[in-house]
Amino acid sequence: MEVNNGKYAWMVKIGEKGQFVIPKEARNLFDLQPGMEILVLGDEKRGLAILPKEMQKEYIVRIFSEMDS
């Protein structure tokens, strides 16, 4: 569901094995296909971020440079 100018939010349920399904609308929006790899980042204070493999380097550099500030 679009919340505000390109910002989205979805609810997902965690299954017994700790898995969840990325909602179809999100998969379509970010062109996520079966077999693709994604990067999951975690920050105890800010939560989780899930990124397509193509965006990994850009965001890793950006996130860790912000941590040094």
N, CA, C and O atoms as a GROMACS GRO file, in nm:
protein
  276
    1MET      N    1   0.085  -0.117   0.000
    1MET     CA    2   0.000   0.000   0.000
    1MET      C    3   0.089   0.123   0.000
    1MET      O    4   0.183   0.132   0.080
    2GLU      N    5   0.061   0.218  -0.089
    2GLU     CA    6   0.138   0.342  -0.093
    2GLU      C    7   0.094   0.431   0.022
    2GLU      O    8  -0.025   0.456   0.039
    3VAL      N    9   0.190   0.477   0.098
    3VAL     CA   10   0.161   0.560   0.214
    3VAL      C   11   0.176   0.708   0.180
    3VAL      O   12   0.091   0.789   0.215
    4ASN      N   13   0.287   0.742   0.113
    4ASN     CA   14   0.314   0.882   0.085
    4ASN      C   15   0.422   0.895  -0.022
    4ASN      O   16   0.536   0.855   0.000
    5ASN      N   17   0.387   0.950  -0.135
    5ASN     CA   18   0.485   0.985  -0.240
    5ASN      C   19   0.597   0.883  -0.260
    5ASN      O   20   0.714   0.914  -0.237
    6GLY      N   21   0.563   0.764  -0.301
    6GLY     CA   22   0.663   0.662  -0.326
    6GLY      C   23   0.708   0.585  -0.204
    6GLY      O   24   0.800   0.503  -0.214
    7LYS      N   25   0.649   0.609  -0.090
    7LYS     CA   26   0.679   0.533   0.033
    7LYS      C   27   0.568   0.430   0.051
    7LYS      O   28   0.450   0.462   0.037
    8TYR      N   29   0.606   0.308   0.083
    8TYR     CA   30   0.510   0.198   0.092
    8TYR      C   31   0.520   0.126   0.224
    8TYR      O   32   0.624   0.130   0.290
    9ALA      N   33   0.413   0.060   0.262
    9ALA     CA   34   0.412  -0.023   0.382
    9ALA      C   35   0.324  -0.145   0.356
    9ALA      O   36   0.218  -0.133   0.295
   10TRP      N   37   0.369  -0.260   0.401
   10TRP     CA   38   0.292  -0.383   0.389
   10TRP      C   39   0.303  -0.460   0.519
   10TRP      O   40   0.404  -0.452   0.589
   11MET      N   41   0.201  -0.534   0.552
   11MET     CA   42   0.204  -0.625   0.667
   11MET      C   43   0.231  -0.766   0.615
   11MET      O   44   0.175  -0.807   0.514
   12VAL      N   45   0.319  -0.839   0.684
   12VAL     CA   46   0.345  -0.978   0.650
   12VAL      C   47   0.342  -1.060   0.778
   12VAL      O   48   0.365  -1.007   0.887
   13LYS      N   49   0.315  -1.186   0.764
   13LYS     CA   50   0.310  -1.277   0.879
   13LYS      C   51   0.433  -1.367   0.873
   13LYS      O   52   0.467  -1.420   0.767
   14ILE      N   53   0.499  -1.385   0.987
   14ILE     CA   54   0.613  -1.474   0.998
   14ILE      C   55   0.560  -1.615   1.023
   14ILE      O   56   0.484  -1.638   1.117
   15GLY      N   57   0.601  -1.710   0.938
   15GLY     CA   58   0.558  -1.848   0.952
   15GLY      C   59   0.636  -1.922   1.060
   15GLY      O   60   0.727  -1.866   1.122
   16GLU      N   61   0.600  -2.046   1.082
   16GLU     CA   62   0.664  -2.127   1.187
   16GLU      C   63   0.813  -2.146   1.165
   16GLU      O   64   0.888  -2.162   1.261
   17LYS      N   65   0.857  -2.143   1.040
   17LYS     CA   66   0.998  -2.160   1.008
   17LYS      C   67   1.072  -2.026   1.004
   17LYS      O   68   1.189  -2.020   0.964
   18GLY      N   69   1.005  -1.918   1.043
   18GLY     CA   70   1.068  -1.786   1.043
   18GLY      C   71   1.068  -1.720   0.907
   18GLY      O   72   1.137  -1.620   0.887
   19GLN      N   73   0.992  -1.775   0.813
   19GLN     CA   74   0.988  -1.721   0.678
   19GLN      C   75   0.868  -1.630   0.661
   19GLN      O   76   0.768  -1.640   0.732
   20PHE      N   77   0.880  -1.538   0.564
   20PHE     CA   78   0.766  -1.456   0.526
   20PHE      C   79   0.767  -1.436   0.376
   20PHE      O   80   0.871  -1.449   0.311
   21VAL      N   81   0.652  -1.404   0.321
   21VAL     CA   82   0.637  -1.383   0.178
   21VAL      C   83   0.638  -1.232   0.152
   21VAL      O   84   0.565  -1.157   0.216
   22ILE      N   85   0.721  -1.190   0.057
   22ILE     CA   86   0.720  -1.050   0.017
   22ILE      C   87   0.591  -1.029  -0.062
   22ILE      O   88   0.566  -1.102  -0.159
   23PRO      N   89   0.509  -0.932  -0.024
   23PRO     CA   90   0.380  -0.912  -0.092
   23PRO      C   91   0.396  -0.892  -0.243
   23PRO      O   92   0.492  -0.831  -0.290
   24LYS      N   93   0.298  -0.944  -0.318
   24LYS     CA   94   0.302  -0.938  -0.465
   24LYS      C   95   0.321  -0.796  -0.515
   24LYS      O   96   0.398  -0.773  -0.608
   25GLU      N   97   0.252  -0.700  -0.455
   25GLU     CA   98   0.265  -0.560  -0.497
   25GLU      C   99   0.410  -0.513  -0.483
   25GLU      O  100   0.461  -0.441  -0.569
   26ALA      N  101   0.476  -0.552  -0.376
   26ALA     CA  102   0.617  -0.515  -0.355
   26ALA      C  103   0.707  -0.588  -0.455
   26ALA      O  104   0.800  -0.527  -0.509
   27ARG      N  105   0.681  -0.716  -0.480
   27ARG     CA  106   0.761  -0.790  -0.578
   27ARG      C  107   0.749  -0.727  -0.715
   27ARG      O  108   0.848  -0.715  -0.787
   28ASN      N  109   0.628  -0.687  -0.753
   28ASN     CA  110   0.608  -0.621  -0.882
   28ASN      C  111   0.676  -0.485  -0.888
   28ASN      O  112   0.741  -0.451  -0.986
   29LEU      N  113   0.660  -0.407  -0.783
   29LEU     CA  114   0.716  -0.272  -0.778
   29LEU      C  115   0.868  -0.275  -0.793
   29LEU      O  116   0.925  -0.192  -0.862
   30PHE      N  117   0.933  -0.372  -0.728
   30PHE     CA  118   1.079  -0.379  -0.730
   30PHE      C  119   1.131  -0.486  -0.825
   30PHE      O  120   1.250  -0.519  -0.824
   31ASP      N  121   1.041  -0.542  -0.908
   31ASP     CA  122   1.076  -0.644  -1.007
   31ASP      C  123   1.156  -0.759  -0.945
   31ASP      O  124   1.258  -0.800  -1.001
   32LEU      N  125   1.111  -0.809  -0.831
   32LEU     CA  126   1.175  -0.922  -0.765
   32LEU      C  127   1.123  -1.051  -0.828
   32LEU      O  128   1.002  -1.074  -0.834
   33GLN      N  129   1.214  -1.134  -0.874
   33GLN     CA  130   1.179  -1.257  -0.945
   33GLN      C  131   1.230  -1.378  -0.866
   33GLN      O  132   1.326  -1.368  -0.791
   34PRO      N  133   1.164  -1.494  -0.884
   34PRO     CA  134   1.211  -1.616  -0.817
   34PRO      C  135   1.358  -1.642  -0.850
   34PRO      O  136   1.400  -1.628  -0.964
   35GLY      N  137   1.435  -1.680  -0.749
   35GLY     CA  138   1.576  -1.710  -0.767
   35GLY      C  139   1.668  -1.590  -0.749
   35GLY      O  140   1.790  -1.607  -0.738
   36MET      N  141   1.613  -1.470  -0.745
   36MET     CA  142   1.697  -1.351  -0.724
   36MET      C  143   1.749  -1.351  -0.581
   36MET      O  144   1.684  -1.404  -0.490
   37GLU      N  145   1.865  -1.293  -0.562
   37GLU     CA  146   1.920  -1.278  -0.428
   37GLU      C  147   1.886  -1.138  -0.378
   37GLU      O  148   1.884  -1.042  -0.454
   38ILE      N  149   1.858  -1.129  -0.248
   38ILE     CA  150   1.833  -0.999  -0.186
   38ILE      C  151   1.925  -0.987  -0.065
   38ILE      O  152   1.972  -1.087  -0.010
   39LEU      N  153   1.950  -0.865  -0.024
   39LEU     CA  154   2.033  -0.837   0.093
   39LEU      C  155   1.942  -0.794   0.206
   39LEU      O  156   1.857  -0.706   0.187
   40VAL      N  157   1.958  -0.855   0.323
   40VAL     CA  158   1.879  -0.817   0.440
   40VAL      C  159   1.976  -0.754   0.539
   40VAL      O  160   2.071  -0.817   0.585
   41LEU      N  161   1.950  -0.627   0.572
   41LEU     CA  162   2.032  -0.554   0.669
   41LEU      C  163   1.953  -0.538   0.797
   41LEU      O  164   1.832  -0.521   0.793
   42GLY      N  165   2.020  -0.544   0.910
   42GLY     CA  166   1.952  -0.527   1.038
   42GLY      C  167   2.023  -0.427   1.127
   42GLY      O  168   2.146  -0.426   1.135
   43ASP      N  169   1.946  -0.345   1.191
   43ASP     CA  170   1.997  -0.249   1.288
   43ASP      C  171   1.906  -0.260   1.410
   43ASP      O  172   1.785  -0.242   1.397
   44GLU      N  173   1.960  -0.287   1.525
   44GLU     CA  174   1.878  -0.309   1.644
   44GLU      C  175   1.787  -0.191   1.675
   44GLU      O  176   1.679  -0.210   1.731
   45LYS      N  177   1.827  -0.070   1.641
   45LYS     CA  178   1.745   0.047   1.669
   45LYS      C  179   1.652   0.083   1.554
   45LYS      O  180   1.541   0.132   1.578
   46ARG      N  181   1.695   0.060   1.429
   46ARG     CA  182   1.618   0.106   1.313
   46ARG      C  183   1.539  -0.005   1.244
   46ARG      O  184   1.450   0.025   1.164
   47GLY      N  185   1.570  -0.132   1.271
   47GLY     CA  186   1.495  -0.241   1.212
   47GLY      C  187   1.565  -0.305   1.094
   47GLY      O  188   1.687  -0.298   1.080
   48LEU      N  189   1.485  -0.369   1.007
   48LEU     CA  190   1.536  -0.442   0.892
   48LEU      C  191   1.517  -0.364   0.763
   48LEU      O  192   1.424  -0.285   0.750
   49ALA      N  193   1.608  -0.388   0.669
   49ALA     CA  194   1.594  -0.334   0.534
   49ALA      C  195   1.622  -0.450   0.440
   49ALA      O  196   1.715  -0.528   0.461
   50ILE      N  197   1.542  -0.463   0.336
   50ILE     CA  198   1.558  -0.569   0.237
   50ILE      C  199   1.585  -0.503   0.103
   50ILE      O  200   1.505  -0.423   0.055
   51LEU      N  201   1.700  -0.536   0.042
   51LEU     CA  202   1.740  -0.470  -0.082
   51LEU      C  203   1.769  -0.572  -0.191
   51LEU      O  204   1.824  -0.679  -0.164
   52PRO      N  205   1.732  -0.540  -0.316
   52PRO     CA  206   1.771  -0.626  -0.428
   52PRO      C  207   1.923  -0.629  -0.441
   52PRO      O  208   1.991  -0.533  -0.404
   53LYS      N  209   1.976  -0.737  -0.492
   53LYS     CA  210   2.121  -0.755  -0.504
   53LYS      C  211   2.186  -0.639  -0.579
   53LYS      O  212   2.296  -0.597  -0.545
   54GLU      N  213   2.117  -0.586  -0.681
   54GLU     CA  214   2.174  -0.480  -0.764
   54GLU      C  215   2.200  -0.352  -0.683
   54GLU      O  216   2.281  -0.269  -0.724
   55MET      N  217   2.134  -0.336  -0.570
   55MET     CA  218   2.147  -0.215  -0.490
   55MET      C  219   2.241  -0.234  -0.371
   55MET      O  220   2.263  -0.140  -0.295
   56GLN      N  221   2.296  -0.352  -0.354
   56GLN     CA  222   2.375  -0.383  -0.235
   56GLN      C  223   2.492  -0.288  -0.215
   56GLN      O  224   2.502  -0.225  -0.110
   57LYS      N  225   2.578  -0.276  -0.313
   57LYS     CA  226   2.700  -0.197  -0.295
   57LYS      C  227   2.666  -0.052  -0.262
   57LYS      O  228   2.723   0.006  -0.170
   58GLU      N  229   2.574   0.008  -0.338
   58GLU     CA  230   2.536   0.147  -0.316
   58GLU      C  231   2.489   0.170  -0.173
   58GLU      O  232   2.533   0.265  -0.107
   59TYR      N  233   2.401   0.085  -0.126
   59TYR     CA  234   2.344   0.105   0.007
   59TYR      C  235   2.439   0.067   0.120
   59TYR      O  236   2.440   0.132   0.224
   60ILE      N  237   2.519  -0.037   0.101
   60ILE     CA  238   2.615  -0.074   0.204
   60ILE      C  239   2.712   0.041   0.227
   60ILE      O  240   2.739   0.078   0.342
   61VAL      N  241   2.764   0.099   0.120
   61VAL     CA  242   2.857   0.211   0.132
   61VAL      C  243   2.787   0.328   0.200
   61VAL      O  244   2.844   0.390   0.290
   62ARG      N  245   2.665   0.359   0.158
   62ARG     CA  246   2.590   0.472   0.215
   62ARG      C  247   2.559   0.450   0.363
   62ARG      O  248   2.578   0.540   0.445
   63ILE      N  249   2.511   0.331   0.397
   63ILE     CA  250   2.473   0.303   0.536
   63ILE      C  251   2.595   0.308   0.628
   63ILE      O  252   2.591   0.369   0.734
   64PHE      N  253   2.704   0.242   0.586
   64PHE     CA  254   2.820   0.240   0.675
   64PHE      C  255   2.891   0.374   0.681
   64PHE      O  256   2.954   0.404   0.782
   65SER      N  257   2.883   0.456   0.576
   65SER     CA  258   2.942   0.589   0.583
   65SER      C  259   2.862   0.677   0.679
   65SER      O  260   2.920   0.760   0.748
   66GLU      N  261   2.729   0.659   0.684
   66GLU     CA  262   2.645   0.734   0.779
   66GLU      C  263   2.677   0.693   0.923
   66GLU      O  264   2.668   0.775   1.014
   67MET      N  265   2.714   0.568   0.943
   67MET     CA  266   2.745   0.520   1.077
   67MET      C  267   2.871   0.586   1.130
   67MET      O  268   2.886   0.605   1.251
   68ASP      N  269   2.963   0.621   1.040
   68ASP     CA  270   3.089   0.683   1.081
   68ASP      C  271   3.071   0.831   1.114
   68ASP      O  272   3.157   0.891   1.178
   69SER      N  273   2.960   0.889   1.072
   69SER     CA  274   2.937   1.032   1.094
   69SER      C  275   2.902   1.064   1.236
   69SER      O  276   2.880   1.180   1.270
   0.00000   0.00000   0.00000
